[in-house]
Amino acid sequence: MSVEIGLWGVAILMALLALRLPVALAMIIVSFGGIWAMVGWNPAMGILANTPYSFAARWTMSAVPMFLFMGFVAYHTGLTGGLFEAAKALLARLPGGLAISSIFACSGFAAVSGSSLANSAAMGRIAIPEMVKAGYKPSVAAGCIAAGGTIGALIPPSILMIIYGVIAETSIVQVFLGGISIGLLTALSYCIVIFCIAWFRPDIIPRAQAHDRPNIWVALRQVGPIILLIVIIFGGLFSGMFTATQAGAVGAFGTVAIAAAMGRLSRDALSRSLSETVITTGSLLIIGIGATMFTRFLGVSGVSSLISSFVSDTGLSIMVVLFIIICIYLVLGTFMEPFGAMLVTLPIFLPLISAEGLSLVWFGVLVVKLLEVGMITPPVGMNVFVIKNVASRYVTVTEVFRGVLPFILADLVVVGLIVAIPAVVLFLPEMVMQAR
């Protein structure tokens, strides 16, 4: 009977999500109702009363507002605008050099934002007008930045990875380390796509750049403080000197100090950074609370065990199981935002992955990569709509979706490498852990 209630709960949750009910509210309603039906009113009320505190009061969760604040301050004060100028000074003369420079700039901004949306918005305002002016086809220029923005959730500090680490009860630092290699591999794959387009289709991406290169030393001086801060944060984090929370606090304080020293910390920028941090943190916490309740509901009902037993009894190979999981995330990414898609599915998939003996660190990086592919796939692809908003004078939504297609193919190749060669993710976490 409990398993039947659990399966009905999953079906009702999918129906509520299809009706566009907020993810957090849908999970809380289903979990509360299911536990009430299985074990009674008092236990259901007890879980509803205790889960918000038990989830939000975790020390690790305090890293979330710190890293969010760090990213919002960097974004609203324009601290990372020089990243594109520095990359352009080094790379602009390559075929597709401006687009390649934007990918490098997106990778640098990722190290202080943790958000693909902020990454896309910041770089879109700076890079797209320059690429269009240099003769790039607008759809490709916009698609390049939309895709480059996804690196924001792969290179630490990734808010998605922090939430994953909390839910999966695995090391956030190790997930961060695994994300570095995949973030860089993603950036490399995008650069290869750009280089090939520029080489074979100079009518879309011109080979020669008709503009003056910025002075590299001036550009580096402009971004030097933020680069030093990144080195301090992640040097301390990965060496074991800082916890994730301490690294977030150092990053938030350092970003504010740098912005103030450079005369960019206006009252408006600080106010907007604080308000956006509070709003975003609140929305993430309520989704996390809903996911925690849903995990308990599935555990009490026995659905998680049922799924693991089904996979074991049917003799499905782990590669088939992974293929199904990948397809589910790719489909969910077309109409759900990443946090909701991740937290709805983790309670179902984590017991299965653990039962198969797979690394939760590896799986976390794979999930984040799949969710970021969803950020640029139609019809919802949120990065695409962000780019449309910041570059509406150059492109339509349809043109941006057309521009991201080559980059989606590159993403699928990277996903294939993650599955076929898990060491691509795990070699850096294992190397750092051995070195400590």
Secondary structure by P-SEA (a helix, b strand, c coil): caaaaaaaaaaaaaaaaaacccaaaaaaaaaaaaaaacccaaaaaaaaacaaaaaaacccaaaaaaaaaaaaaaaaaccccaaaaaaaaccccccaaaaaaaaaaaaaaaaccccaaaaaaaaaaccaaaaaaacccaaaaaaaaaaaaaccccccccaaaaaaaaaacccaaaaaaaaaaaaaaaaaaaaaaaaaaaaccccccccccccccccaaaaaaaaaaaaaaaaaaaaaaaaccccaaaaaaaaaaaaaaaaaaaccccaaaaaaaaaaaaaaaaaaaaaaaaaaaaaaaaaaaaaaaaaaaaaaaacccaaaaaaaaaaaaaaaaacccaaaaaaacccccaaaaaaacccaaaaaaaaaaaaaaaccccccaaaaaaaaaaccccccaaaaaaaaaaaaaaaaaaaaaaaaccccccaaaaaaaaac
